[in-house]
Amino acid sequence: MVQYTELLIEMAAKRRGERFRWRVVVFIESIKALCRLFLLRLTNRRPLLTPPLPERETDPNMTEDSASRFDGTETPPSERSENTDWTMPRTGLSMPSLPDSSDISSYLLSKVLTADDIKPPKALLHRVKGKGEIGEILFILRPVLYALALQKWRDNRRDWRPWLIGLAIEYGARQLAKRDFQERLAGGLRGLTGLERDELRKRAWSIGWWAMRGAFYENITKAWIHSITSSLKDKPVLGLLGGIIEDYEFLWDEYYFPTATM
């Protein structure tokens, strides 16, 4: 709920001045960090995910129940298809549409359950210890520390110190987590579950948002975006795209939360 309202709260706080606005930003980030630290403790030191409660494509309990009820006269759920071509008149069962002959391998792979599909929830994420736990805590606290640095140097938006502090914390947290997995898991990073690999990939992509924050945005990205929007003006269709970018540019210029990833 905090993530859905944080930008609105920041907009309201900005009307009372920059000092009050940054106090509100730090307060919101602190609340979110406390919630994440509580989740870390609640899950027995397992890394947090984005979103916090991902959904399985296949429920192992449903798979077992379906297998126990199947008696050979009913089409198995895994072989049913919404795009049916023909319904058998006597039994009323539907024949699924045949796959494209050039894509047989993908069709067969879609019917196979992987090891992660049937693992219990606790086995989908390894516990973090030592360096990994430190890295996870740093990753959770990074938004708070970055907001505090921005609050301290709020009078100079082109100052590189807040940006370097935030980027260094996030990169260091990622390296500590990877090193912990490499040292503790059999096979290193190859021993990660699919859920853990997806989370590491999302965190790697989120580092790209640092190009839209702080001094990097003020000194480099802002001028580049402005030149693009200026070149798109008075051009059919592309001018509409430039107008949309300009609308977002106002949010990137004036507020903290539009580029926050946590």
N, C-alpha and C positions, 0 to 999 in steps of 0.2 A: 504494500500500500504506500509506503514511503517513496518508492521509486516512481510511482505513478503521479505523485503530487509534489515532488521535490522542486521541479522547475517552476510550478505555480507559486510555491512558497518563496522561492528565491526572487521571483518577480515582485511579489508583495513586499518582501524585505528590502528590495533595492530602493523603494520609494522613501524609505527612512534613512537612506545614506549608505555609503560604501562600507563604513565600519560595521554598522548593524548587519548589513548583508553578509559580510564575511563571517561574522559570528554565527549567523544562522546556517551558513554553508558548513562550517566546521561542526556545528551541533548535529546537523543531519547526517554528515559522514560518520560522526562518532556513534550515533544510534545504529546506523547500518553496520559498522564494524563490530559493535557489541553483539548484535544479532548473529553475525557470522561467526564470531568467536564462540558464542553459545552453541551454534550448530556444530562447530568443530569438536567441542567437548561432548555434545550429545551423540555424535556419530563415532565416538572413541577414536578421535584424531584421524579421521578420513578426510581427504581433500574435498573442498567444496566444488560444486558443479554449477554450470550455467546452462539451463535454469536449475535451481536447487533440487527439483523433483522431476527428472527426465522420465519419459514414459517408454516402456518396452514396446517393441513391435509385436512380441509374442509373449503371452503369459504362460509360464510353465504349468501352473495349476490347470488352466483351461486345456492345455495340450494333453495332460494326463487324463482329465475327465472325458475329453472327446474320444481319446483312444479306448477308454474303458467302455464307452457307450456304443462304439461302432461295432455292428454285428455283420457287416458285409452286404446288407441290403440297402444301405444309405450311402450317398456320396460323401466321402470324408470332407470336413470343412476346408482342409488345405487344398482340395481339388475343385472347390466351388468357384465360380466366377460370376461377377455381376453382368458381364457381357455374354449371356447365353444365346445360342443359336437355335437350339431345338429342345423341346420338352417331350419326353417319352410318354406316349398316351396311356400305357397300362400302369406304370408305376408313378408317373407324375414327376420323375426326377429329371433334372436338367443336365444336358451335356455341355460341358464348358467349351468355350471357343478354343480352337487349336492355336498354338503359338506360331509365330512367323518362322518359317523353315530356316531362315538365315540367322536366327537368334535363339537356337535351341539351348545353348549352354547357359545363357542368362535366365531362361525360363526354368531350367532344372535347378540352377543355383538358388533361385527365389523360393523353391520348395524345400530347401535344406535348412535345418536348424543348426546354428553355430553353437560353440561351447558357451558363449556369453548369453545366448538366448535361454538357456536352461539353468544357469548358475543361480544360487540364492542371492538375494540383494546384497548381503554383507560381503560376498565374494567378488562383487563387481568392482570394488575399490580397495586397494591395499592401504593399511594404516601407515601414516607418516611418523617417522621417529628421527630424533637427532637433527641433522641438517634439514631433512624434509619438513619437520615440524616448524623449525625456525623460518624456513622459506615460506611456508603456508601462513604463518602469523604475520610475516613481513608483507606478504601479498594482501592480506586482509587490512593491515594498518596503512598501506601505501596511500589510499585516498585521503585519510585523515592527515597524514604527515605532509602530503602535497598541498592540501587546503590550508594547513597552518603556515606553510612556506609562502603561499600566495597571499595570505593575510598579512604576513610580516612585511613583504615587499610589494604591497598593493599599489603604492604610489608610483612605481616604475614597472609598467607592464612588459617592457622589453628586457627586463633583467633575466639573465639566463640561469640564475641560481635555483629558483624553484623548479624550473623545468629539468635541470640536471639532477637535482635531488630526487624528484619523482621517478624519472626514467631509470636512474641508478638503482633505486629500491626495487622497482618492478623487474628489471633485468636480473638483479642479484637474487631475488626470490625465485625466479624461474630457473636459474642455474643451480641453486641449492636443491630445488625439488628434483631436477633431472639427475644431479649427482647422487642424491639419496636413492633414487630408483636404480641407477646403474650399479651401486655398491651392494644393495640389499636383495634385489630380485634376480632370480636365476635367468640368465640371458640378457640382463640389463634392460634397456628400453624395449627390447623385443618381448619381454615378459609382461608388458602392460596389457591390461584388458582394453577392449574396444572403447569403453566409456572413458578410460583414462587417456587414451590417445586422442580422442575427440576433444577432451578438455584442454590438453596441452596445445592442441592445434588452435583452439579458440583463443587461448591466452597469447599465443604467438601472433595471431592476427590482430588482437587488441592492442599490441604494441604500436601498430600503425597509427592509432588514434593520437599518438604523441605529436604527430605532424599538425594536428589541429588544436594543440594546447599551448598555453603560455607563450614564452619568448619565441619558440619556433614558429608559431602561428603569426605572431605580431611582426617578426622580422623577415620571414620567408614566405609562408603559405598565403598570408593575407594578400600580399601584392600579386602573387601568382593567380589567385582566385579572382581578384579585381580585374586583372588583365584579360582573363577568359570571359568574364561577364561583359566587359566593355566591347570585346570583339564580337560577341553574339548579339549585341543590340541591333535593332532595325533589320534583322534577318528573319525571314519566315520560318516558323516552327522552332528554329534554334533560339530565337528571341524569347520564346515562351520558356524554354529550358533555362536561359540566362536569368529570367525573372524569378524562377523558382530558386535558383542558386543564390540570388541576391536576398531573397526572403530568409533563407537559412543563414546567410552571412551575418545578418543582423543578430540572430541568436548566438552565433559563434563569437561575435564581437563583444556582446554585452553580458553574457551569462556563462556560468561555470558548468552547469549540469548537462547542457546539450551534447557535450563531448565526453561526459563521464561514462565509463564502461562498467562500473560496479554499483 
